[in-house]
Amino acid sequence: MEHEAHNPALLHHFADAQQQKNAASLGMWLFLVTEIMFFGGMFCAYLVYRLAHFNAFAAGSQQLSILLGATNTAVLIISSVTVVLAVKAAEAGKRKVLVGYLVVTVLLGMTFLVIKGFEYKEKFEKHHVPGPTFQFTDTFDDNGKQIPVNPKEAELFFSLYFAMTGMHALHMIIGCGLFSVLAVLAWKGHYTPSYFTPIENAGLYWHLVDIIWIYLFPLLYLISRHS
Amino acid sequence: MATIGIPANQAPVSTPKLNYLNNGHTLRSWLLTTDHKRIAILYLISVTFFFFIGGFFAMLIRLELLTPQGDLMQADTYNKVFTMHGMIMVFFFLIPVVPAVLGNFLVPLMIGAKDLAFPRINLLSWYLYIIGGILISHVMLTGGVDTGWTFYTPFSTDYTNTKIVEAGLAVFIAGFSSIFTGLNFIVTIHRMRAPGLTWDRLPLFIWANYATSLIMILGTPVVAITIVLVAVERTFHLGIFDPRLGGDPLLFQHLFWFYSHPAVYIMILPSMGVVSELIACSARKRIFGYKFVALSSVAIAVFGFLVWAHHMFVAGISLYAAMIFSFLSFSVGVPSAVKVFNWTATLYKGSISYATPMLYAFGFIGLFTMGGLTGLMLATIGIDVHVTDTYFVVAHFHYVMVGGVLMGYLGGLHFWWPKMTGRMYPEAWAKLSALLVFVGFNLTFFPQFILGYVGMPRRYWQYPPEFQTLNVMSTAGASILAAGYLLPMIYFVWSLRYGAIVTEPNPWAAAGLEWKTSSPPPTFNFDETPVVTWEAYNYDEIPAWERRHPGAK
C-alpha cells in the first residue's frame, strides 16, 4: 500500500489520512448517539415523574439555587467557546494558543465542578439528599399560593436531580481528564494542521456534555419560576 | 507478504505462509493483539466457555424438573440457577456470539478491509466482555442472583438480598463491550469498503451486522442507564422505581424492554445474515430478492424498537397501548417472513448440497419459523394473557434463541472453519452433530409448548404430577442436545491438529471477498486491496466444476 510516510499518525489499516479522519469522526458521532440514548433513559424517567408529581417537582425545583445554576450554565457556554477556539488554533497550527485554550477549558470545567460541589453541600445541609435522612417540609409556591407536597414525591425529584446531575458531573470529570491529556500532548507537538482529529473529537464530546446541561438546567432549576 | 491468494489451485509453497495464526506465538501476541481475526478467536474461546457454563445451569434446571417434587435443590437455589442460566446465556453468549466471533472475523474480510476501523477499541471490547464475565462469575460463585435475568423492580431494588449490584455492573460492562463492537462495525462498513463494493453489492451478512450494530448503539445505552438506576436505588435508597417513594416499577419494565426486546434482534439478525450466506452458497444461486432481504434486516431493526411493551400486556399498561403494541408486534412478522420466503425461493431450482452448514441452515429456517409463528400467537393479546409466564413463552423464545441463533452460529462456524483455521472439520461427525442438535432441540422444547399451553408456569421448581411425562421428554431431549453441542466442541479441537489441511483459498467455491484470500488469511487480510466489479452472490459466474466439498468425500 501507498503509505504517506511523512504522517506518523496514519495507522496501517487505513488507505489514507482522509479515510482515517472520516472514520474517527463518524465513530465519535456514533458514540455521541449512544450518550444521548444513555441520558435519554433518565430524561424519560424525569418526564414520567414530572407529569405524575408536578407539584412536588416544582417545590423541589424551587429549593435549587438559580444563581448557581445560571452561573454554571454561563461557565459551560464559555468553555464551549474556548473549545471551538482550541480547534481553530489546532487547525492554524498555533501550538501555544492551542495549549492555552485547552488549559482554560479544563479550568472552566473544574470551576463548574466546584460550584456543583457547593450546591451538593447545601443539599446535604438541608437534608435534601434522598435516603433515610431525607426531609422536605417546603411547599410549592404557586404565585403566592402555598401548595403542600408529599415529601416522598419531592424525594423522587431529588433522586432524579442527583442521578442526572451526578451522571453529568461524571462526564465533566472525564472531559477534564481528556483535555488535560490533550493539553500535554499538544504541548509536546503531537498535533499539526494536517492531524488534530483528537482535538476535534474531544471537542464534540465536550459540546455534547454542555448541551446535556443546557437541557438539565431548565428541567431541574426552572420549573414554575414565572412569578 | 509472500504469496498472492487469488489463483485458486496453486500448489502450497513448501515453507508455511505467514498468516494471522502463525504470526507470533506468544501469549502476549494474543492478549495484546489488535488483529480482528485474533480477537475473533479470543471471543470464540470465551463465549464457548460461557456457553458451557450457561448450559450447565440449563442441565441443572432440566434435572430438577425431571420429577414433580423439588428433590435436587431448594426453591431458592432453583431461582438462582435459572437466573444465572438466563443472564449468562443472554448477556455473555447470545448477544456477543455471532457479531463478536463471526462478525469480528468476517466483516473486514467481506468488505476487503485490512481491519476494523478501530482495532484497539475492538480489543477493548473483548477486555470489557472479560471483565464483565469475571464479575458475573464472581457473582455466580459467591451466591448468585435470584431475580431472573430481567432484574424486575421492586424485587431487585428492595427485597432480594442477592448480589444485584455486582450482577448489574457485570451486565453494564458487557453492554459497553457490545456498544463498542456495534460502533466499530458501523464505522467500518461505512468507511472501509473496498473500491467498487457499493451498498447493493454488500454480502447480506454485512447488512445483517449493520442492522444489529444500529440496535446495539441505540438500545444498549438505555439498559445500561436503567441498570445503573437500579444499582444506585439499591445502594443509596433512591426511589426511582419504588412505589413506596412515588416511583413506578412499570417505568423500569418499559426502560428494560426498550433494550431487551430489540436485544433479541441483536441475537437473531446476525444469524439470519449467516443463513443468507449459507443458502446462496449451498444452492449455488444468487439470493432471491437481494434488496428485500437486505432492507428487511434494517426494517427488523427499526420495527424492533417499537414493540417492547408486548412483554407487559399483563403488567398493567392501558388496553389501548396494548392494542397498539400488539399491532406493531405483528408488523415485525413482515420483514421476518420476507427473509424466510426469499430463502426458500432461493432454494427453488437450486443445485442444493447437503454439507453440514446447509443442514444447520435448514434447521434454522424450520425452527425460526416455528419460533416466529408462536411469536405472532404471543403478540395476540388474548392468547398472551392466557400463556404469559408459562412454558409456552419459554418454548417460544428458545425456538428463536436456540433454534435460530445457535443453528445459524454453528452453521456459520462450520462454513468458515476452514477459512479461520486452515483445517477442515470431519464431515460425518458434523452431520451427526447437526442431527443430534435438531432432534434434541425439538424433543426438549416442543413439549414445553404443550406444557405451557395447558398451564405449567415458568420459574417453578415443582409441578403437578400430570405434567411429568412431557417434562421427562424435555429433559431427555436436553441430554441429546447437550451431546449435540459437545460433539462439535470435541471435533473442532481435534480438527486443529488432525483435520484435513485446506490449501486453497476457497474450499466451498463460494462467492465473497473472504474467499479470495488465503486460508487462514494473512494478518492484513489481503496482499492487495481487492477491487470489486461484480454483484453479490455471483454464483452464475463461478464455474460449476469448481464446486468442491472438502472432507465430504
Interface residues (C-beta under 8 A of the other chain):
Chain A: M1 L11 H12 H13 F14 A15 Q19 N22 A23 L26 G27 L30 F31 V33 T34 E35 M37 F38 F39 G40 G41 M42 C44 A45 V48 Y49 A52 H53 A56 P130 G131 P132 N150 K152 E153 E155 L156 S159 L160 F162 A163 M167
Chain B: A113 K114 D115 A117 F118 P119 I121 I179 L183 N184 I186 V187 T188 H190 R191 M192 I217 L218 G219 T220 P221 V222 A224 I225 T226 V228 L229 V232 E233 F236 H237 L238 G239 I240 R244 L245 G246 G247 D248 L251 H254 L255 F258 F524 T529
